[in-house]
Amino acid sequence: MSIWIWVIIWIAAFFLIIAPVFLIPPAIYVILLVRTRKSKWTRKCSLPKDREIKKMFDDGLAWAEKYAANKREVDVYSGKYHLFGEYFDFGFDKAVIIIAGRTEALLYSYYFAEPYRAAGCNVLVIDNRSHGKSDGHLCALGYREYADILAWSKLLHDGLGNEKIFLHGICIGASHALFALTSDNCPEYMQGMTSEGMFTNFYDSLREHIKEARQPVFPALWEIRMYLKRFTGYDIKNDGPVFRIHKLKKPILMLQSKEDKYSLPEKAKELYARCHAPKRLVYFDKGRHSHIKINNSAKYDKFIVDFLREICDNGTVEDGVFGE
């Protein structure tokens, strides 16, 4: 066999075996979860060519412009991280923290604010750790960021005079919210949460992302799991919302699209079943992952307003599943 045939064999082996095993998983990990430069995950629209994302972003900016007189810049320290946000003070005695998902910063969060203002909440939008102007380089899926939510809540309560704090989390932001509310340090003034597209564990969600990108699930999924275990100390397969939601004591409104390809609709039922807190699960027919409101705005907002008013009037909510 000539040397050139061996060269061809080795080149083929590299691209078919070695590259997928050693190069693709680290690249996926860095692309999805590591802020490698300050220009990554900024406050700008993440996908301006996506019609729905662009409309959500522009509608959010219009909301913020309408209430510009109510806005002020705020910041906190969470451990060594300096975090930045914007606070809209409408003169109420309660507030919501809107927690965006991976890749999105606070300008994106404006879009979700109106039902909370309508229900009598001041609004805090934040740059999550490693996003926007905030410090950090790793998206740790809520395993570490939950401490940031507690720090923001303390500012809202102790510094800005809000008696009750609610959380609204989209995708990974829902994980931040749940981990904060189930932590040992969760204060009584944190009253409940809304989740949109919350995954059971990131391992399952990541598998769907990798399949969608047409990349080999194995060994990429296994290797990324190892990277995250090393850098966060947590196992994304054996820890996550589905393993913690039983500890939740505060009311939760779960919003789920039947078209979600990453946080699968049948998994929402599993989260609902494991939750022992006052709970409400709402299914929507339309909307891809994190795009429920843009396709069902009136229904989306009404469920949030009704949920908050029920908590404030009765201290709890009646369990139920809607839109199955």
GUDREN-183355 format. One record per residue: x, y, z of N, C-alpha, C, O in turn. Coordinates in steps of 0.02 Angstrom, whole numbers, plus 32768, in hexadecimal, padded with zeros to 4 digits. Atoms other than C-alpha are relative to their C-alpha. Example, Ala and Ser with C-alpha at 12.3 -4.5 7.8 and 13.67 -1.06 7.14 Angstrom:
GUDREN-183355
802D7FC5800082677F1F8186802D803C80008061803B8021;7FD67FC57FFD82AC7FCB81657FD9803780257FF2806E802D;
This chain:
GUDREN-183355
802B7FC48000800080008000802C803E800080598044802A;7FD57FC58007804B80A77FCB7FF6803080397FC3802E805C;80037FCF7FC9806E813480447FC580307FF77FA880478028;80387FD1800C7FE981A07FF07FBD7FE380157F908006802D;803E801F7FE87F62812280157FFB8005804B7FC580128066;80007FF97FB77F97812480CC7FEF804880157FCC80538045;800F7FBA7FF27F9281E280C97FB5800D7FFB7F97802F8025;80487FF7800A7EE081DE80857FD97FE080397FA97FFC8052;802180237FCA7EAD815F81088004802880417FD2802F8065;7FF87FD97FC27EF481CA81957FD880417FFD7FBB80568030;80297FC380067EA0826781527FB77FF0800B7F938014802E;804680147FF77DFA820C81467FF17FEF80487FBC80028062;800980117FBA7E1081C781F67FFC803E802C7FD58041805C;80007FC27FD97E34827582387FBC80227FFD7FA080358030;803F7FDC80077D9682C181F17FC47FD780167F927FF3802C;8039802A7FEF7D25822C821380007FEA80497FCB7FDD8065;7FFC801B7FBC7D6481F682BF801F80328031800080438063;7FDB7FD77FD07DE5826883117FDF804480097FD6805B8041;801E7FBD7FFA7D94831082E87FBF800080277FB780298054;803D80007FD87CE682E28327800B7FF4804A7FE880108074;7FF580117FBA7D2F829B83C880238038802680118047805F;7FD57FD17FDB7DAF832183F37FF5804A7FF0800980758017;80057FBA80147D8183C083967FB8801B80047FAE8054801B;80447FE780037CC483CE83807FE2800D80457FC68043804F;801E7FF27FBE7C8D83BA8438801B803F80227FF48066803C;7FE97FC27FE17D028443847A7FE6803E7FDC7FD780717FFB;80197FC780267CC984B583ED7FB7800E80117FA48048801A;80467FF77FEE7C11849884167FFA801E80457FD2804B8051;80017FE87FBB7C3384B584CF8010804B80027FED80728023;7FEC7FBA80007C8B855B84AD7FCB802B7FDF7FBA80617FF9;80337FD980237C09859784307FC2800A802A7FA78041802D;803F7FFC7FDB7B75857084A08006802080457FD88043805A;80007FF17FB87BB48596854F8039802D8018803A803F8053;7FC77FD87FE97C5585FD8553800180437FDC7FFE80477F9F;7FF87FBC801C7C6386B8853B804A800C7FF4806F801D8023;7FB97FFD80107D0A86BE84E2801980487FF4805580547FF2;7FED7FBA800B7D08877A84C27FC5802C80167F8C80168019;80337FD37FE67CA9881285007FCA800F7FCC7F9280227FDE;80317FF380347C52882584587FCF7FC67FF67FA37FC97FCB;802E803880037BFA877D84717FCB800880367FDB801A806F;80397FFC7FD27B4D877D84C47FF98048801C7FF580528058;80077FBA7FEC7B3E883A84C67FB5801180077F8A7FE58005;80467FE97FFA7AA088A284DB7FDF80087FBB7FA380167FB8;801E7FFA80427A8588A7841F7FD27FC57FF17FD67F928012;802B803680167A01883F83C9802B7FC57FE980577FCD7FBF;7FD5803A800D7A4A879083C17FFB7FE67FB9802C7FCF7F9C;800A801A804479FF875F83197FD380317FDA7F9780257FD1;80297FCC802079C587FC82BC7FDF7FE97FBF7FAF80087FA9;801E8019803D799F8796821F7FC57FD1800D7FA07FBF7FDF;8039802A7FED7922872A827E7FC4802E800B7FC580598038;80397FD180007879877F82627FE1800580457FD3803C805C;80227FFE7FC0782D874D8309802C801F803680158048805D;7FD27FE47FCE78C6877583728006804C7FF7800680718027;7FFA7FB8800D78D8881E831D7FC2802680177FC7805C8033;803D7FDE7FEA78228849833E7FFB8001804C7FE880348069;800080027FB7782F881183F4802F8036801B801D805B8049;7FCF7FCF7FEA78CA887D84077FE780477FF67FEC80718023;80187FBC800F787E891583B37FC48013802A7FBF804C8042;80397FF27FD577DA890784128016800D80487FF98038806A;7FE57FF47FBD783D88FC84B3801F80458007801580678039;7FE27FBD7FFF789F899884887FCA803680027FD280698024;80377FD0800077FC89F384657FE0800580467FCE803B805C;801B7FFF7FBC77BB89BF8511802D8029802E801680528055;7FD07FDC7FD5785989FF85658000804B7FF280088073801F;80027FBA8013784F8AA285057FC28022801E7FC5805B8034;803E7FE67FE4779C8ABA853E80078010804A7FE980408062;7FF97FF77FB777D18AAB85F4804680168013805E8006804A;7FBC7FEA7FF4787C8AFB85E68007802A803F803A80288061;7FFD7FD57FC578538B77867080017FD8804180147FF38075;8002802B7FC5783D8AE686E980407FD7800980467FB2803A;7FC6802C800178E68A9786C3803D801E8023804A805A8020;7FC07FEB7FE479888A9E872480317FC57FFB801D7F8B7FFD;7FCC803380027A2D8A408716800D7FE68047800F800D8077;7FF0801E7FBF7A5389C787A580377FCC7FF780447FB47FBF;7FCB803380037AE0895087D080077FE080457FF67FFE8078;7FF180247FC17B1088CF885480407FD87FF780587FCD7FBF;7FC9803180017BA2886188827FE57FBE80197FC27FBB804C;801080447FEB7B8787A6888D80427FDA8003805D7FC67FD0;7FBC80197FFB7C28875F88D2802F80307FE0802E806C7FEF;7FD07FD580227CB187A288627FE480217FC1800680487FA1;801C7FE9803F7C3B87C987D27FD8804180087FAC80468033;80257FC180027BFE887A87AE7FCA7FF87FCB7FD97FEC7F90;8039800C802C7B51886E87617FD8803F7FF57FD5806A8021;80217FC180127AEA88F287097FB87FF27FEA7FA87FBE7FCE;8046800680137A31890F86EE7FDF80447FF97FFF80788000;80297FC4800479A6898E86D47FC07FF480277FA07FC08021;803B80057FD4791989AE874E7FCC80337FEA7FDA806E7FE5;80397FD58011786F89F3871A7FD38006803D7FB37FD68052;80257FF47FC2781C8A4187B27FBD801F7FEF7FB980597FD9;80437FE8800D77608A52879E7FDB801280407F9F8020803F;801E7FEC7FC177418A7888557FDB7FC880257FB67FD68054;802180387FDF770689C98887802A7FE6803980637FFC8042;7FDB801C7FC8773A8965891F80187FB87FF2802E7F95801F;7FE680428014776788C788BF802380077FBC801880377F98;7FD87FFC803D77DC88A1882E800C7FBB7FE380057F898005;7FED803D8023780C881F87AE804680077FE6805B803D7FD0;7FBF8003802278B887EC87737FF57FD57FC27FE27F9B7FC7;80068026803E78B487B786BC80457FE57FEE8075800B7FE7;7FC080228009793D8738869A80017FDF7FBB7FDF7FAD7FAF;7FFD801980457968871B85E380267FBE7FFD80487FAB802C;7FDB803D800B79AE867B859C8045800D7FE6805C80467FE2;7FBC7FFD801A7A59865585558002802C7FC17FD680277F96;7FEF7FD380377A9F86D784DA7FDB804380037FED80707FDD;80277FC37FFF7A21875F850A800F802A803D801B800F8073;7FF37FD27FC97A3C87F985767FC08029800E7F8A80187FF8;803B7FE07FE279C9887885C87FD180227FCE7F9580267FDB;802D7FDF802F798788D3852E7FCC7FCF7FE67F937FE27FD9;802E803480167939883084F57FC77FF580337F8E7FE78021;8030800E7FCB78E08820859D7FC8803380047F9480258021;80367FCF8001787C88C085837FC07FE27FE57F897FF37FFD;803A801A80237808885C85147FCE7FDD802E7F937FDA801F;802A80277FD377C587F785A77FE58028803B7FC5800B8068;800D7FD87FC577A98888861E7FB8801680097FA1801D8042;80407FDF7FFB76FC88CB85F77FCD7FDE802D7FAC80008054;8033801E7FD4768D8849864C80108009804A7FE3800B8074;7FED7FF57FBA76EF886386ED7FF1804880157FD98053804C;80137FBB7FF076DB891F86E67FB4800580087F9B80258036;80497FFE7FFD7621890486C47FE57FE080407FAF7FF18057;801580227FC276178893875D801A8022803F801080098076;7FEA7FDA7FC57667891587CE80467FF2801880537FF58054;7FBA800E7FED772088E887CA802F80347FE1802880477FA8;7FC57FDF801C77BA895187B780287FCB7FDA801F7F8F7FE6;7FDF802F802D782E89028737804C80098002806580407FFA;7FB78001800478E688D3874180157FD27FC880047F967FC8;7FE280298035793D889886A3804B7FFF800C806780318021;7FBA80097FEC79EE885686B7802A7FE37FC780117FBE7F9D;7FCE802480277A898826865880177FC6802B80397FCF805D;7FE9803A7FDB7AA587758693804C7FFE8002806E801D7FD8;7FB8800C7FFE7B54874486C780187FE97FBB7FFA7FBC7F9D;7FE0800F80417BC2873B86297FD8801B7FC47FE480087F8B;80277FE280357B4387A185C57FFF804C800880078067803F;80057FB87FFE7B3388588597803C8021802180758012800F;7FCB7FDD7FDD7B9888C9860B80197FDB803E804A7FF0805E;7FEE80247FC27BA38849869880407FD77FF880527FC27FC1;7FC380297FFF7C4187EC86C97FF07FB77FF47FB77FA17FF9;8007804780067C60873686A9800F7FE77FBA800B800D7F89;7FF0801D80417C8F86C0861C7FDA7FBF7FF27FD97FA97FB8;8020804180087C2A862086387FB58004800E7FA080218040;804780097FF37B7085FF86267FF97FBF80277FFE7F89800A;7FFF803A7FD47B5E858986BA7FBB7FE3800D7FB27FBC803C;8041802280027AA7855C869C7FD7800880407FA87FE1804C;80257FF47FC27A6A85A1874380217FE3803D80107FF68075;7FDE801F7FC77ADD853787B0802680348029802C802D8065;7FDE7FCA7FDC7B3E85D487DC7FD980417FFD7FDA8068802D;80237FC180097AD08660879A7FC7800A80317FB08042803B;80377FF87FD07A48863D881A8014803180377FEA80558051;7FE87FD27FCC7AB5869D88977FF980487FE87FED80758011;80097FBD801B7AAB873388237FB8801780077FAB80518017;80477FEF7FF979ED872D88277FF0801280487FC9803F8055;800A7FEE7FB979F2872D88E5801C8045800F7FFF806B8036;7FE27FBE7FF67A6587C588E07FD380377FE47FC9806B8004;802E7FCF801D79EF8821886B7FC18008802B7FA7803F8034;803D7FFE7FD6795A87F388D9800C8028803F7FE1804D8055;7FEE7FDA7FC379B2883889728001804B7FF17FEA8073801A;80007FBA801279CE88DC89177FB9801A7FF87FA980508011;80457FEB800A791788E588E47FDC800880437FB68038804C;80227FFE7FC078DD88C28996801E803280307FFC805F8049;7FE07FD67FCE795C89168A05801080467FE8800B8076800E;7FEA7FC0801A799589A189937FCA80297FDE7FCD80677FDD;80317FDD802978FD89CB892A7FB97FFB801A7F8A80137FFB;803F7FFE7FDD786E89A889A17FC87FD47FE67F8E7FE07FF4;8033802F801878148919894A7FF47FCA803580227FAA804C;801180317FCC77B788A989C47FFC7FB97FE680097F89800B;80078042801F779C8818894B80277FFF7FBE802680307F98;7FD98008803D780C87D788BF7FE87FC27FDB7FE07F8D7FF8;80108038802D77D8876A882D80377FF87FCC805D80277FBF;7FCD800F80337846871887AA7FDE7FE97FC17FAC7FC47FC3;801880198041782786FD86F1803D7FE87FDA806880107FC8;7FC6801D802178A38687869E7FEF7FE07FBE7FBF7FB97FB9;8009801D804278B1865985E780387FCD7FF580737FDF7FF9;7FD08036800D790785B285BF80317FF9803A801C7FE98072;7FCF80057FCA79AA85B286237FF280328037800280258071;80157FD07FCC7969864C867D7FCF7FE280317FCD7FF5806C;802F80237FD378E085DB86C380267FD4803180117FCC806A;7FD580277FD47969856C870A801E802D80368020801A8070;7FE77FD07FCE79B88604875E7FCC800E80357FDA800C8071;80367FEF7FD27910863087AA7FF07FC6802F7FEA7FD0806C;8012803A7FD778E7858187E780367FF1803380277FE3806D;7FC9800E7FD1799385678834800380338037801480238070;80027FCC7FCC7984860E888F7FC87FF380327FD37FF8806E;8039800A7FD478D885E588D480057FC080297FE47FBA805D;7FF8803E7FDA790D8537890E80417FFE802780527FCB8045;7FC17FFE7FDA79B2856F895B7FF28008804A7FBD8020805E;80087FF97FB779CC856A8A167FFD804880167FE48057804C;7FFD7FBA7FEE79E686268A147FC680297FE47FC780667FE8;80387FDB801E7943865389BE7FD8802480377FBF80048065;80257FDA7FCD78EF86DF8A227FB57FFB7FF57F9E7FEB7FBF;804980048003783586E48A487FE180317FCE7FAC80237FB2;801E7FCE802C7819878089DF80017FEB7FB77FE1800B7F8D;8003801B8044783B871C89407FC17FD47FFD7FBD7FA1801F;804580197FFB778886EA89187FED7FCB7FCC7FBC7FA77FD7;8014803080337783867F887A8023800E7FBE804C803C7FB9;7FDD7FFA804077B8866B87C67FD47FEB7FC67FA47FC47FCE;801A801780407783865A8712803A7FE37FD8806F80017FD5;7FCD801E802B77E585E586A27FE57FF87FBA7FAB7FE67FB0;8012800E804577E385DD85E680337FCE7FE4806F7FDD7FE2;7FD480318020782A8540859480367FE6802E806F7FDE8018;7FCD801A7FD2788284FF862F80107FB77FEF7FE27F8E7FE7;7FEC8044800F78E68461860980027FD6804080067FF18077;7FFC802D7FC678E883C8867B80487FFE8019805680068054;7FB97FFA7FF379A683C08673802280167FC08008800A7F89;7FE07FE4803C7A21841285FD801B7FCA7FD380237FD67F97;7FE7803880287A62836985C27FCE7FF07FC87FE17FE97F8E;8033800F803279BD8344856A7FF880397FCE7FF1802D7F92;80077FC6802C79AE83F48525803B80067FD0803380137F95;7FC37FFC80297A6283F384E680007FCB7FC980167FD87F91;8005803480327A44834E848D7FD680177FC57FE7800A7F8B;802A7FE7803679B883A0842A802380377FD8801A803B7F9B;7FDA7FCB80237A288436840180337FE07FD1803A7FF67F98;7FCC802180297AB283C383C07FE07FDE7FC47FFB7FE27F8D;8023802180377A37835F83577FE880347FCD7FEC80287F90;80187FCB802C79EF840083118039801C7FD5802F802F7F9B;7FC57FE780247AA0843882DF801F7FCA7FD480517FD77FB2;7FE9803880297AB9838E828980487FED801180717FE07FE5;7FBF80157FE67B51836682F37FF87FBC80237FC17FAA8038;800580417FDF7B7B82BC833E7FF08007804A80158028806F;80137FFC7FBA7B2182A883E480357FE1802C80457FFB8061;7FC8801E7FDD7BA98232841E803E80077FD5803C7FF77F9A;7FF37FF67FB97C2C825A84577FF580478019800580578053;80057FBA7FED7BFF831384587FDB800A80417FF2802F806D;80287FF77FC47B78830684DC80257FEA803F8023800C8072;7FDA801A7FC77BE4829D85508039802F80138044803C804E;7FC67FD57FF27C7C8310853F7FEA8043801D8008805C804D;80187FC07FE67C1983B1855B7FE87FF880477FF280248071;8015800F7FBB7BCD836285F5803D7FFF802E803980188066;7FC380037FD87C7E83428635801D8046800B803480578041;7FE77FBC7FFA7CB483F586107FD9802780357FF580498060;802A7FDB7FD17C20843C867080097FE680478006800D8077;7FF4801C7FBD7C3E83C687028040801D801D8044802E8058;7FBF7FE57FE97CF18404870B7FFB804A80138016805E8046;7FFF7FB87FF77CCB84BE86FE7FC8801A802D7FCD80528047;80357FE97FD47C2884C987607FF97FD5803F7FDD7FEB8071;8007802D7FC87C34843387D37FBF7FD980007FB17FB4802F;8041802080037B8983F5879B7FFB7FD17FC4801B7FDC7F90;800B803180357B50836287317FBE80117FDD7F89800A7FFC;803C7FE980237AD5839F86AD7FCF7FC87FF07F967FD57FDD;802E8038800B7A8B82F086997FDC7FED803F7FA17FDA803D;801C80167FC17A6C82CB87507FEE8039802F7FE1802E806A;80167FC67FDA7A44837B878B7FE080317FCF7FF280327F94;80237FD0802A79D2840287487FBA800C801D7FAA7FF28053;80437FF07FE579208445875E7FD77FC380167FB57FC68049;8029803A7FEF78CF8399875F80167FDF80417FEE7FBD8062;7FE7801C7FC1793D836687F27FF98030803B8007801D8074;80057FCE7FCB791A840588557FBA801C800A7FAB8039803E;80417FDF7FFD7868843988307FD57FE7803A7FA7800A8050;8026801A7FC6782583CB88BD800C8029803F7FE48027806E;7FF07FD77FC77879844489367FDC80447FFE7FDD80698030;80207FBF8008781784D988F37FC38006802E7F9A7FD98032;80397FF27FD4779D852589707FD5803A7FE97F9D80437FFF;80237FC58018776A85C289137FDA7FF07FC07FEF7FC47F9B;8029800E803C76E585C78888802980087FC0805580327FBA;7FDF7FFD8041771E85A887D67FCD7FFC7FC87F9F7FD37FC9;80268002803E76CE85CD872E802F7FE77FCA806280077FBB;7FD6801F80337717855C86A77FE0800A7FBC7FA87FF37FAF;80197FF380437702859685F380287FD47FCF80657FD47FD0;7FE08032802A77278513856E7FE17FFF7FBA7FA47FFB7FB3;801880068045771A850F84B180007FB87FE9802E7F927FF9;80038043801C76E48471845980317FF87FC5803D7FC07FAF;7FD1800280387760849F83CE804980048017807580057FEC;7FBC7FFA7FE677F984AB843F80287FC17FF280157F8A8006;7FD6803980137884843B83FB80387FF3803280597FBF802E;7FC980087FD078FE8454848C7FE87FEF804680027FC18065;802180137FC27893845485277FBE7FE07FEC7F8B80017FE3;803680258020781C83CE84EC7FBF800680287FC180038066;803F7FF47FDD776383E685157FED7FC880317FCF7FD68065;801180367FD27751833A856480298003804080147FE98074;7FD57FF97FC477DF836485DD7FE2803180327FEE802B806E;80207FD17FD2777983F486257FD17FDC80307FCB7FEF806A;802C80277FD576FD8374866780287FDD8038800F7FD68070;7FD580207FCE778D831D86C1801280328037801180228072;7FF07FCC7FCF77C083C187157FC2800F802A7FC780168067;803E7FF17FDC770B83E487437FF07FC980337FDC7FD8806B;801080387FD376F583378790802E7FFF803C80197FEB8073;7FCF80037FC97792834887FA7FFC803D802E801A803E8063;80057FC27FD8776483F6883A7FC97FF880347F917FE58023;803180047FC9770C83FA88E37FE7804580167FBE804A8043;80167FBC7FF076F684B788E97FC080107FD97FAF7FEB7FAB;80387FEA802A765B851288A98018800B7FB9804B802D7FAF;7FE380028043766D84FF87EE7FCA80067FCB7F907FF27FD5;802E7FFA8039761D85258748802A7FF67FC0805D80187FB7;7FDD800F803F765484DF869E7FD280147FC77F9880007FC4;80277FE98039761A853485FE80247FED7FC0805E7FFF7FB5;7FE680128041763584EA85527FE880327FCB7FAF80497FCD;80107FD48039763A855784B5800B7FD87FC0803C7FB37FBB;7FFA8026803F761F85118406803A80197FD580597FF17FB2;7FCF7FE3802D7698858883B0803B801D8026803580328060;7FC57FE07FE4774885C683D1803A7FD0800880357F9F802D;7FC480297FF577F4857B83C28020801480428006803F8066;7FE17FF77FBF786A85798457800C804A800E802C806D7FE7;7FFB7FBA7FE97861862184B57FD880317FD57FE3806E7FDA;80277FD5802D77E5866484347FB67FF7800B7F8F7FFD7FDC;804780097FF3773F864484897FDA80427FFA7FA880477FD7;80257FC17FFB770C86F884AB7FF580207FBB7FBF803C7FAF;80067FDF8041772C873783F97FC97FE07FD67FAF7FFF7FA7;80348023802576AE86B683BA7FBD7FFE80267F8A7FEB8009;803C80057FD7762F86C184497FFE803780347FF4802A806F;7FF27FCA7FD17645876C84977FC9800B80337FD78010806F;80377FF17FD17599878A84E37FF77FC980337FF07FD6806F;800880397FD3758A86DB852C803A7FFC803180317FF1806D;7FC380027FD7763D86DF856C7FFB80338039800680228073;80037FCB7FCF7626878585C57FC87FF580337FD08002806E;8039800A7FD3757C8757860D800F7FCC80367FFD7FD58070;7FF080337FCF75BC86BA86618030801A8035802B8008806F;7FD17FE27FD07649871D86B27FDB802F802F7FE4802B806C;80247FD07FD775D787A886EF7FD27FDC80317FD07FED806C;802D80257FD47557872D873480277FDB803680117FD88070;7FD680257FD075E186C687888017802E80388012801D8072;7FE67FD27FCD762B875D87E17FC8801B802C7FD080208069;80387FE57FD8758487A488177FE57FCC80307FD07FDC8067;801880367FD5755086FB885C802F7FF7803C80187FED8074;7FD080067FC975F086EF88C27FF7803A80317FF48030806E;80057FC57FD575DE87A189037FBF800380267FBD801B805E;80417FFE7FDF7526878D892C7FF77FC680327FDC7FCF8068;800E803C7FD8752886DB8972803E7FE2802080397FB6804B;7FC2801C7FE675DF86B7899880147FBF7FE080487FA27FF2;7FF1803F802275DB861F89267FD97FFE7FBE7FB6802E7FAE;80268008803D759685DE88817FE27FB97FFF7FFA7F8C8020;801F804180087524854E885280247FD97FCA80307FF27F93;7FDD802A8030757D84BF87FB7FD57FF47FC27F987FF37FC5;8026800F803D754F849B8747802D7FFC7FC4806380197FC2;7FDE800680407588846B86987FD0801A7FCB7F9680047FC8;802B7FE08031754484D48608801C7FF57FB980597FF47FB0;7FED80028046754884BF854B801F7FC07FE980437FC07FB7;7FE3804080157578840885417FE77FEC7FBA7FFA7FB77FA0;
